[in-house]
Amino acid sequence: MIKLRLKRLGKKREVSYRIVAMNSRDRRDGRPLEELGFYNPRTDETRLDVPAIVKRLKEGAQPTDTVRSLLEKAKVFEQLNA
């Protein structure tokens, strides 16, 4: 199963994440199928590749809870239904 989840980057106490599409059985920081965005919780900066995310969701990818909340804030699910 393909999941949309976070991949950790950065040093201790200076963490940031990439939003990636990965096989659910792969390790957290393993090689992703595709990189779909960036999230920095320290500055609350989010950059998303919305067309690629919508494509992955239509193919059946399941977002984790954290990624789902980020996508809801960016109103990606509204574009999925349109």
N, C-alpha and C positions, 0 to 999 in steps of 0.2 A: 504494500500500500504506500502511495506517495503522500507525504505530509509536508505542509508548509510550516517551518519552524525556525527558531533562532539559532544562529551559529555564533559562539562567543569569540570576541576579538579584544585585544588590548591588554594592558598591564593590570596588576592588582589595583583595585580601587579606581581604575580608569577604564572601566569596561564599556564596550559598545558591541553591537550585534549586527549581523547581516541576516536578512530574511531570505531563506533558501528553500528550494524544493529538494527533498531527500527521500530515499527509501526509509520507511519507519524503523527498519532493523539496523540501519547504519548508526555508527557512533555520532555523538553530538557534533564534534568538530571534524568529521570525516569529509570526504569529497562530495560536494553537492551535485545534483543533476543540473541545477540552474540557480543563479543568484538573482533574487527578485527585488531586493531593496536593502535599506539600511535603517537602523534605529539606534539612537543614542539616548539612553535614559537620563543621563546627567543634564543634558540641555533640552531634552524632549524633542529632538530633531528627528524627523522621519522623512525618508525619501523612498518612494515606491515606484516600481515599473508596473503601472496599473494594467496595461494591456496584457502583459505576460502573466500577471497574477490572475486576471479574469480567465485567460486561456487555460491555466492550470486548474482553476476551480471547476471550469466546465468539463475538464477531462476527469474529474472525480477526486482531486487532491483534497485532503482534509487538513484544515489549519488547526494548530494547537490553540489552547485557550488564550494565551498571551497574544499570538499573532491574530487571532479572531478579533480581539478587542482593538488592536491597532488598525485592522482593516475596517472595523465598524466606525472608528473615529474618522478615517479617511473616506468614508462612504463608498467603499469599493463594492459592497454587496448590492447597492442600488444600481450600479452599472452592470452587474451580473444579470439582473432581472430585466434590464431595458433592452 
